[in-house]
Amino acid sequence: MNTRSHPVRRSTDDQTIKSPRQLYDLLPGKKEIIEFSQAQGANFHCQPTGRQLTHTQMLDWLADHLPSRQP
């Protein structure tokens, strides 16, 4: 059984990846779509004008899904 969680990024005006929903539907187990919009300045492929937001969203996702390494 796959217990890993998978993030799928979706930019509203992405012309490279036409349907992140198809990828989402194919992934097994827990998953989540992380949305990026024009209002956020991150509506194109890889969010080139919203890199800080992308990094924040992805690092927050990692922090929520990776085990802590406290001694």
CNS distance restraints for C-alpha pairs under 8 A (distance, minus, plus):
assign (resid   2 and name CA) (resid  28 and name CA) 6.87 0.50 0.50
assign (resid   2 and name CA) (resid  29 and name CA) 5.79 0.50 0.50
assign (resid   3 and name CA) (resid  29 and name CA) 6.02 0.50 0.50
assign (resid   3 and name CA) (resid  30 and name CA) 6.91 0.50 0.50
assign (resid   4 and name CA) (resid  29 and name CA) 6.66 0.50 0.50
assign (resid   4 and name CA) (resid  30 and name CA) 6.57 0.50 0.50
assign (resid   5 and name CA) (resid  29 and name CA) 6.57 0.50 0.50
assign (resid   5 and name CA) (resid  30 and name CA) 4.65 0.50 0.50
assign (resid   5 and name CA) (resid  31 and name CA) 5.06 0.50 0.50
assign (resid   5 and name CA) (resid  32 and name CA) 7.69 0.50 0.50
assign (resid   5 and name CA) (resid  65 and name CA) 7.26 0.50 0.50
assign (resid   6 and name CA) (resid  27 and name CA) 7.49 0.50 0.50
assign (resid   6 and name CA) (resid  29 and name CA) 7.95 0.50 0.50
assign (resid   6 and name CA) (resid  30 and name CA) 6.49 0.50 0.50
assign (resid   6 and name CA) (resid  31 and name CA) 4.54 0.50 0.50
assign (resid   6 and name CA) (resid  32 and name CA) 6.44 0.50 0.50
assign (resid   7 and name CA) (resid  31 and name CA) 5.83 0.50 0.50
assign (resid   7 and name CA) (resid  32 and name CA) 5.19 0.50 0.50
assign (resid   7 and name CA) (resid  33 and name CA) 5.99 0.50 0.50
assign (resid   7 and name CA) (resid  34 and name CA) 6.78 0.50 0.50
assign (resid   7 and name CA) (resid  61 and name CA) 7.78 0.50 0.50
assign (resid   8 and name CA) (resid  20 and name CA) 6.91 0.50 0.50
assign (resid   8 and name CA) (resid  23 and name CA) 7.75 0.50 0.50
assign (resid   8 and name CA) (resid  24 and name CA) 6.49 0.50 0.50
assign (resid   8 and name CA) (resid  31 and name CA) 7.52 0.50 0.50
assign (resid   8 and name CA) (resid  32 and name CA) 6.19 0.50 0.50
assign (resid   8 and name CA) (resid  33 and name CA) 4.74 0.50 0.50
assign (resid   8 and name CA) (resid  34 and name CA) 5.99 0.50 0.50
assign (resid   9 and name CA) (resid  20 and name CA) 7.27 0.50 0.50
assign (resid   9 and name CA) (resid  33 and name CA) 5.73 0.50 0.50
assign (resid   9 and name CA) (resid  34 and name CA) 4.77 0.50 0.50
assign (resid   9 and name CA) (resid  35 and name CA) 6.09 0.50 0.50
assign (resid   9 and name CA) (resid  36 and name CA) 7.47 0.50 0.50
assign (resid  10 and name CA) (resid  14 and name CA) 7.66 0.50 0.50
assign (resid  10 and name CA) (resid  20 and name CA) 6.13 0.50 0.50
assign (resid  10 and name CA) (resid  33 and name CA) 6.68 0.50 0.50
assign (resid  10 and name CA) (resid  34 and name CA) 6.07 0.50 0.50
assign (resid  10 and name CA) (resid  35 and name CA) 4.95 0.50 0.50
assign (resid  10 and name CA) (resid  36 and name CA) 5.99 0.50 0.50
assign (resid  11 and name CA) (resid  35 and name CA) 6.14 0.50 0.50
assign (resid  11 and name CA) (resid  36 and name CA) 4.71 0.50 0.50
assign (resid  11 and name CA) (resid  37 and name CA) 5.99 0.50 0.50
assign (resid  11 and name CA) (resid  42 and name CA) 6.75 0.50 0.50
assign (resid  11 and name CA) (resid  43 and name CA) 4.62 0.50 0.50
assign (resid  11 and name CA) (resid  44 and name CA) 5.54 0.50 0.50
assign (resid  11 and name CA) (resid  45 and name CA) 6.32 0.50 0.50
assign (resid  11 and name CA) (resid  46 and name CA) 7.75 0.50 0.50
assign (resid  11 and name CA) (resid  47 and name CA) 7.06 0.50 0.50
assign (resid  12 and name CA) (resid  35 and name CA) 7.65 0.50 0.50
assign (resid  12 and name CA) (resid  36 and name CA) 6.43 0.50 0.50
assign (resid  12 and name CA) (resid  37 and name CA) 5.46 0.50 0.50
assign (resid  12 and name CA) (resid  38 and name CA) 7.07 0.50 0.50
assign (resid  12 and name CA) (resid  43 and name CA) 5.06 0.50 0.50
assign (resid  12 and name CA) (resid  44 and name CA) 6.90 0.50 0.50
assign (resid  13 and name CA) (resid  37 and name CA) 7.88 0.50 0.50
assign (resid  13 and name CA) (resid  38 and name CA) 7.79 0.50 0.50
assign (resid  13 and name CA) (resid  43 and name CA) 5.18 0.50 0.50
assign (resid  13 and name CA) (resid  44 and name CA) 5.19 0.50 0.50
assign (resid  13 and name CA) (resid  45 and name CA) 7.56 0.50 0.50
assign (resid  14 and name CA) (resid  18 and name CA) 6.83 0.50 0.50
assign (resid  14 and name CA) (resid  43 and name CA) 6.60 0.50 0.50
assign (resid  14 and name CA) (resid  44 and name CA) 4.56 0.50 0.50
assign (resid  14 and name CA) (resid  45 and name CA) 4.72 0.50 0.50
assign (resid  15 and name CA) (resid  44 and name CA) 7.36 0.50 0.50
assign (resid  15 and name CA) (resid  45 and name CA) 6.87 0.50 0.50
assign (resid  16 and name CA) (resid  45 and name CA) 6.37 0.50 0.50
assign (resid  17 and name CA) (resid  45 and name CA) 7.38 0.50 0.50
assign (resid  19 and name CA) (resid  23 and name CA) 7.27 0.50 0.50
assign (resid  20 and name CA) (resid  24 and name CA) 6.18 0.50 0.50
assign (resid  21 and name CA) (resid  25 and name CA) 6.07 0.50 0.50
assign (resid  22 and name CA) (resid  26 and name CA) 6.35 0.50 0.50
assign (resid  23 and name CA) (resid  27 and name CA) 6.38 0.50 0.50
assign (resid  24 and name CA) (resid  31 and name CA) 7.18 0.50 0.50
assign (resid  24 and name CA) (resid  32 and name CA) 7.70 0.50 0.50
assign (resid  24 and name CA) (resid  33 and name CA) 7.37 0.50 0.50
assign (resid  27 and name CA) (resid  31 and name CA) 7.41 0.50 0.50
assign (resid  34 and name CA) (resid  57 and name CA) 7.76 0.50 0.50
assign (resid  36 and name CA) (resid  40 and name CA) 6.74 0.50 0.50
assign (resid  36 and name CA) (resid  42 and name CA) 5.42 0.50 0.50
assign (resid  36 and name CA) (resid  43 and name CA) 5.63 0.50 0.50
assign (resid  36 and name CA) (resid  47 and name CA) 7.59 0.50 0.50
assign (resid  37 and name CA) (resid  41 and name CA) 6.49 0.50 0.50
assign (resid  37 and name CA) (resid  42 and name CA) 5.43 0.50 0.50
assign (resid  37 and name CA) (resid  43 and name CA) 4.53 0.50 0.50
assign (resid  38 and name CA) (resid  42 and name CA) 5.68 0.50 0.50
assign (resid  38 and name CA) (resid  43 and name CA) 4.60 0.50 0.50
assign (resid  39 and name CA) (resid  43 and name CA) 7.98 0.50 0.50
assign (resid  40 and name CA) (resid  50 and name CA) 7.10 0.50 0.50
assign (resid  40 and name CA) (resid  53 and name CA) 7.95 0.50 0.50
assign (resid  41 and name CA) (resid  47 and name CA) 7.71 0.50 0.50
assign (resid  41 and name CA) (resid  49 and name CA) 5.85 0.50 0.50
assign (resid  41 and name CA) (resid  50 and name CA) 5.31 0.50 0.50
assign (resid  42 and name CA) (resid  47 and name CA) 4.44 0.50 0.50
assign (resid  42 and name CA) (resid  48 and name CA) 6.78 0.50 0.50
assign (resid  42 and name CA) (resid  49 and name CA) 5.69 0.50 0.50
assign (resid  42 and name CA) (resid  50 and name CA) 4.40 0.50 0.50
assign (resid  42 and name CA) (resid  51 and name CA) 7.52 0.50 0.50
assign (resid  42 and name CA) (resid  53 and name CA) 7.65 0.50 0.50
assign (resid  42 and name CA) (resid  54 and name CA) 7.82 0.50 0.50
assign (resid  43 and name CA) (resid  47 and name CA) 6.00 0.50 0.50
assign (resid  44 and name CA) (resid  48 and name CA) 6.78 0.50 0.50
assign (resid  44 and name CA) (resid  49 and name CA) 8.00 0.50 0.50
assign (resid  46 and name CA) (resid  51 and name CA) 7.98 0.50 0.50
assign (resid  47 and name CA) (resid  51 and name CA) 5.93 0.50 0.50
assign (resid  47 and name CA) (resid  54 and name CA) 6.81 0.50 0.50
assign (resid  50 and name CA) (resid  54 and name CA) 6.26 0.50 0.50
assign (resid  51 and name CA) (resid  55 and name CA) 6.06 0.50 0.50
assign (resid  52 and name CA) (resid  56 and name CA) 6.09 0.50 0.50
assign (resid  53 and name CA) (resid  57 and name CA) 6.04 0.50 0.50
assign (resid  54 and name CA) (resid  58 and name CA) 6.08 0.50 0.50
assign (resid  55 and name CA) (resid  59 and name CA) 5.89 0.50 0.50
assign (resid  56 and name CA) (resid  60 and name CA) 5.98 0.50 0.50
assign (resid  57 and name CA) (resid  61 and name CA) 6.15 0.50 0.50
assign (resid  58 and name CA) (resid  62 and name CA) 6.17 0.50 0.50
assign (resid  59 and name CA) (resid  63 and name CA) 6.08 0.50 0.50
assign (resid  60 and name CA) (resid  64 and name CA) 6.23 0.50 0.50
assign (resid  61 and name CA) (resid  65 and name CA) 6.25 0.50 0.50
assign (resid  62 and name CA) (resid  66 and name CA) 5.67 0.50 0.50
